[in-house]
Amino acid sequence: MTISSENGRLQLKQLLSFIARLNAIHQHHVGYCGEQEEEIYSTLQEEFGESGELNRWFTVMYDQDEMVGALGFNVDDEERAAELWGPFIDAEGAEWDRMAEQLWTAGIKKIKDSVDRYFGFYNIHNQSAIKFLEAKGGVRSGDHAILRMRNADFIPDGSISLQNMTPAYTEEFKKLHAASFPNTYYSAEHIMQQLDENHRLFILTEQGRFTGYVYVEGDPEFKEGSIEYLAVSDQFQRKGYGRALLGQALHYLFHNIQLEEISLCVELGNEGAIQLYRSTGFDTVHKLTALRVKSSGV
């Protein structure tokens, strides 16, 4: 078996097919990646740049001409962090472990000077990847459920209208985001830098007081979107504001930008939130474990 070099030409179509095939299997599933080739291609273009740059971010393994392993590092230069796409390996047991170690060793050589932290997000059935990252010093940061909802299942409830984020509430938003989602993948500053028609940050206020927020992302090309973050300040909880934020976010995604499917991620232990989401039409499709590794431990 051979490992691709940074100067080698990575076959994009082959990589897409390989990731899509394995990511549809629970035992190989990685939460950062989609399950359809078109969706994965779009994400690769958005997150990793042109295909000529993929050789830096992805390391692949071949058995003659057949791709049998791949590991990608989605690097955020500002945060000095990388989300792990993989290891995707068409093997099991000791063979999987051996190939994963080879991919990891070759991959981090390309990016280790740019990264202080690595993040993994694996299906709970992908025990090979979870144990591999734990052996690298990975610490579990939580177990999560991925829930999805179809447009046809959405019933508008006519709740309070949301407001677009305004500078007057910036500091309150930052404080609530940091308190609600410590060690998360998007900082408050990153969210605010991303805002456009398909990346929206809505807030809810009561008599001028900041109540909560919801941050959503939509992809009109693939008719898919996500509710990335939703939080309500402690003093305003259990008053229906979470449901109001959720309902209006869904209305925007389903009706304003005409999406067909919405997904979200929630901690498995947050039974109240899961009950809220399921009551509005969401179903659980994956259960995932999040891990983080400091570069000093690898």
C-alpha positions as a printed Julia matrix, in Angstrom:
298×3 Matrix{Float64}:
   0.0    0.0    0.0
   1.15   3.54  -0.73
   0.49   6.93   0.88
  -0.13   9.95  -1.36
   2.45  12.74  -1.24
   1.67  16.44  -0.93
   2.88  16.89  -4.51
   0.84  14.02  -5.88
  -2.39  14.54  -7.78
  -5.37  13.53  -5.66
  -8.28  12.1   -7.64
 -11.24  14.18  -6.42
 -13.98  11.98  -7.88
 -12.43   8.9   -6.32
 -12.16  10.66  -2.94
 -15.81  11.78  -3.06
 -17.07   8.28  -3.84
 -14.9    6.75  -1.14
 -16.03   9.15   1.61
 -19.7    8.95   0.59
 -19.68   5.14   0.61
 -18.06   4.8    4.04
 -19.83   7.73   5.69
 -23.2    6.09   5.02
 -22.15   3.23   7.34
 -22.53   3.83  11.09
 -19.27   2.04  11.89
 -17.35   4.52   9.68
 -19.53   7.63  10.02
 -17.92  11.04  10.7
 -20.25  13.82  11.8
 -18.45  16.61   9.94
 -19.1   15.06   6.52
 -22.2   14.6    4.4
 -23.44  11.34   2.97
 -24.06  12.34  -0.67
 -21.27  12.94  -3.19
 -22.71  16.27  -4.34
 -22.97  17.56  -0.77
 -19.45  16.4    0.07
 -18.09  18.06  -3.08
 -19.74  21.36  -2.18
 -18.3   21.22   1.34
 -14.85  20.37   0.03
 -14.92  23.37  -2.3
 -16.14  25.68   0.47
 -13.95  24.43   3.3
 -10.82  23.15   1.56
 -10.52  25.37  -1.52
  -9.65  24.3   -5.02
  -8.93  20.64  -5.72
  -5.25  21.41  -6.31
  -4.95  22.29  -2.61
  -6.57  19.09  -1.4
  -3.23  17.3   -1.26
  -2.22  19.46   1.68
  -5.43  18.89   3.62
  -6.04  15.24   2.66
  -3.79  12.23   2.87
  -4.97   9.09   1.09
  -3.82   5.5    0.89
  -3.97   3.23  -2.16
  -3.78  -0.5   -2.7
  -2.48  -0.41  -6.27
  -5.02   1.95  -7.92
  -7.82   1.45  -5.39
  -8.32   4.02  -2.62
  -8.51   2.22   0.73
  -7.93   5.04   3.23
  -8.33   8.82   3.6
  -7.82  11.38   6.34
  -8.58  15.09   6.0
  -7.8   18.06   8.24
 -10.2   20.99   7.89
  -7.93  23.72   9.25
  -9.14  27.04  10.65
  -6.02  29.2   10.51
  -7.4   31.87  12.85
  -8.47  29.38  15.51
  -5.4   27.16  14.87
  -7.75  24.18  14.98
  -8.59  21.32  12.65
 -11.7   19.18  12.29
 -10.9   15.6   11.33
 -12.48  14.12   8.22
 -11.78  10.5    9.0
  -9.83   8.36   9.24
 -11.95   6.7    6.53
 -10.49   3.22   6.12
 -11.92   0.26   4.24
 -10.68  -2.27   6.79
 -11.33  -3.48  10.32
  -9.45  -4.38  13.49
  -5.65  -4.34  13.58
  -5.44  -3.52   9.87
  -7.59  -0.42  10.43
  -5.35   0.66  13.32
  -2.17   0.23  11.28
  -3.5    2.19   8.31
  -4.9    4.94  10.54
  -1.49   5.44  12.15
   0.16   5.76   8.75
  -2.42   8.28   7.53
  -2.15  10.31  10.73
   1.66  10.42  10.71
   1.77  11.55   7.08
  -1.13  13.98   7.45
   0.0   15.95  10.48
   3.43  16.55   8.93
   1.69  18.84   6.43
  -0.23  20.98   8.91
   1.2   20.57  12.42
   2.8   24.04  12.43
  -0.65  25.57  11.82
  -2.7   23.59  14.36
  -2.84  23.52  18.16
  -6.07  21.55  18.55
  -7.77  18.71  16.69
 -11.48  17.9   16.87
 -13.14  14.57  16.11
 -16.87  13.91  15.78
 -17.72  10.25  15.36
 -20.79   8.05  15.32
 -20.96   6.11  18.58
 -20.66   2.92  16.49
 -17.38   4.16  14.94
 -15.38   2.74  17.83
 -12.2    2.36  15.79
 -11.94   6.12  15.26
 -12.97   6.99  18.82
 -10.37   4.66  20.36
  -7.73   5.84  17.89
  -8.17   9.49  18.86
  -8.3    8.64  22.57
  -4.95   6.9   22.14
  -3.64  10.22  20.81
  -4.69  11.93  24.03
  -8.2   12.72  22.89
 -10.65  13.82  25.56
 -14.37  13.27  25.13
 -16.17  16.6   25.22
 -19.71  15.28  24.92
 -22.19  12.92  23.31
 -24.62  14.38  20.82
 -27.68  13.53  18.76
 -28.18  14.63  15.16
 -31.84  15.32  14.42
 -33.47  16.07  11.07
 -36.77  17.49   9.94
 -38.46  17.67   6.53
 -40.31  20.7    5.2
 -43.5   18.66   4.88
 -43.47  18.04   8.65
 -43.22  21.71   9.63
 -46.34  23.39  11.06
 -45.94  27.17  11.63
 -47.12  28.24  15.09
 -47.4   32.0   14.56
 -45.09  32.8   17.48
 -43.14  36.0   18.17
 -41.15  37.44  15.27
 -37.39  37.46  15.63
 -35.0   40.34  15.02
 -31.77  40.44  13.1
 -28.68  40.81  15.25
 -27.78  44.46  15.96
 -24.56  45.96  17.39
 -26.4   47.0   20.55
 -26.62  43.35  21.67
 -23.16  42.18  20.57
 -21.67  41.85  24.04
 -24.71  40.07  25.46
 -24.67  37.65  22.53
 -20.96  36.92  23.06
 -21.45  36.27  26.77
 -24.43  33.95  26.27
 -22.69  32.05  23.46
 -19.54  31.51  25.54
 -21.56  30.4   28.57
 -23.89  28.1   26.61
 -21.31  26.52  24.29
 -17.83  26.49  25.86
 -15.09  24.93  23.7
 -17.38  24.91  20.67
 -16.32  24.93  17.03
 -17.61  28.47  16.2
 -16.72  31.42  18.39
 -19.13  34.35  18.62
 -16.71  36.41  16.52
 -16.6   33.72  13.83
 -20.39  33.58  13.65
 -20.66  37.33  13.19
 -18.03  37.31  10.44
 -20.01  34.67   8.52
 -23.33  36.49   8.39
 -25.07  36.82   5.03
 -28.38  35.75   3.47
 -27.66  32.07   4.1
 -25.94  32.5    7.48
 -28.32  34.33   9.79
 -28.18  35.3   13.45
 -31.59  36.1   14.93
 -32.22  37.41  18.43
 -35.22  37.71  20.71
 -35.72  40.58  23.15
 -38.27  41.44  25.81
 -38.76  45.13  26.5
 -35.29  45.83  25.18
 -33.62  43.06  27.19
 -31.64  40.39  25.34
 -33.49  37.08  25.73
 -31.77  34.62  23.4
 -30.52  33.9   19.92
 -30.49  31.34  17.15
 -27.85  30.96  14.44
 -28.83  29.12  11.25
 -27.13  28.14   8.01
 -28.83  27.3    4.72
 -27.65  25.8    1.44
 -30.24  26.64  -1.25
 -28.34  24.6   -3.86
 -28.9   21.36  -1.97
 -32.09  22.49  -0.2
 -30.52  21.7    3.17
 -29.9   23.77   6.26
 -28.98  23.55   9.9
 -29.71  25.16  13.23
 -26.18  25.5   14.57
 -26.84  27.25  17.88
 -29.89  28.14  19.96
 -29.67  29.56  23.48
 -31.88  31.41  25.96
 -30.56  33.44  28.91
 -31.06  31.76  32.29
 -33.52  34.35  33.59
 -35.8   33.87  30.57
 -35.88  30.07  30.42
 -39.08  28.02  30.76
 -41.14  30.85  29.27
 -41.51  29.48  25.74
 -38.69  31.55  24.24
 -36.76  28.49  23.08
 -39.79  27.25  21.15
 -40.29  30.74  19.69
 -36.67  30.91  18.53
 -36.89  27.43  17.02
 -40.2   28.06  15.27
 -39.08  31.29  13.65
 -35.74  29.8   12.61
 -37.54  26.91  10.92
 -39.93  29.32   9.23
 -37.01  31.29   7.8
 -35.19  28.19   6.54
 -38.21  26.36   5.15
 -40.15  29.31   3.73
 -37.79  32.24   3.16
 -35.02  30.28   1.48
 -37.15  27.27   0.51
 -35.15  24.42   2.04
 -36.37  20.82   2.15
 -34.45  19.44   5.14
 -33.08  20.91   8.38
 -30.66  19.26  10.79
 -29.36  20.17  14.21
 -27.04  18.8   16.87
 -27.88  18.62  20.57
 -26.21  17.07  23.61
 -27.68  13.66  24.39
 -28.07  14.63  28.04
 -30.16  17.68  27.2
 -33.47  15.85  27.4
 -35.51  19.05  27.53
 -34.08  20.3   24.24
 -34.48  16.91  22.56
 -38.1   16.76  23.7
 -38.67  20.27  22.28
 -37.13  19.37  18.93
 -38.99  16.09  18.64
 -42.27  17.81  19.49
 -41.81  20.1   16.48
 -41.16  17.22  14.06
 -37.46  16.33  14.33
 -36.27  12.7   14.32
 -32.95  11.34  15.6
 -30.72  10.0   12.8
 -27.26   9.73  14.44
 -25.68   9.64  17.89
 -22.15  11.02  17.97
 -19.2   11.46  20.33
 -17.09  14.63  20.2
 -13.41  14.56  21.11
 -10.63  17.13  21.21
  -6.87  16.68  21.17
  -4.13  19.21  21.9
  -1.23  19.1   19.47
   1.2   18.51  22.34
  -0.42  15.13  22.86
   0.04  13.79  19.33
